[in-house]
Amino acid sequence: MSGNAVEAHTLLANQLAPAWYQATRRIRSDKAMFNEYVRQLPIIALTASAIKGDTEKCFDAGFDDFLTKPTARDDLKRTLLRRLVTPRIRGLERSRSAN
């Protein structure tokens, strides 16, 4: 890596807005803009909203997990560890179905 590049291991989407859903869909699907590493990064929604259907909306957009605020430190830690250690199952399924 050079310059101001930073290697990310996960993305936390704080204060969900329509732009985050659009951005997540694009990260997951835009092969021209994002390499495989970036497209497979875990993306975790972090929001104060717990409206029915929010979780499904996040998963449909390509998020890997969903946490509501306030989030207990242990819940955040457990979620991050699960996502950083476990490969994206959805990504593996997509790769298999493409073959």
N, C-alpha and C positions, 0 to 999 in steps of 0.2 A: 504494500500500500504506500502511496506517496501523497504529498501535499496535505490537504485537509481531510483525506478519506478516513472514515471510521468504520471499523468492522462491527456490524450489529449482529446480535444473536436472537433478539426478539423485538417486537414493536408493541408498545402500549398505546392504545388509542384512547386518550382521555377526553371526557366531555363529548360523547358521540354526537356528531352532526351529520347531515346528509353527505357532506364532503368525505367523511371517513368511510362510509359505505362505498361510495364511488371509487375512492382511492384504493380500498382493499380489493375490490373487483378488478381494478386495473393492475395492481401489483400481481395478483394471481394469474391474470390472463395475458398480459402484454409481453410477449417474448422478445419483441424488438427493443423495448425499453429496459426490461429487467432480466437479468440472468437467472438461471435455475436456483442458485443459492438464495437470491432475494425473493423469488416467487415462492420459495418454500419456508421462509422465515415465519415463525409463529407470530400471529397477531392477536393480541388480547384486548378486548373491549373493557374499558374501565369507566363506569358511568354512575351517576346518582339515580338514574331512571331505572325503575323496576317494573315498568308497564308490561302487562301481559303481551307477549308476542315479540318483545325486544330481543330476547335470546335467540329465537328462531330467525329473526331478521338479520342478526349478526352472523349466525352460522350460514345462512343463505348467501350472504355477501362474501363469505370466505374467511371470517374470523375463526380462530381456533378455540377461543375460550371467552368467557364473559364474567366479569366481576362487578358487583355493585359497591358503591361508596356509601358510607365509609367502609373500607376494606381492612380487615384485621391483618396485621403484619404476617401472621402465620399462614393465612389464606393466600396472600400474595406470594409469599415464599414457596408454598406448596405448588401453586399454579405455575410459577416460573420454573421451578425444578422439573415439574412434570413435562413442560413444553420444551425445555432445553435439553432434556435427556432422551425424550421419546421422539422418534421421527414422526413427521406429519403423516398420519395414517391416510388422510384424505388425499394427500399428494401421491402416496404410493399407490392408492387405488386408481387415481387418474392415470398414472404412468402405466399401470397394468392394462387398463381398459383401452389405452391408445395403441397397444401392441396387437 
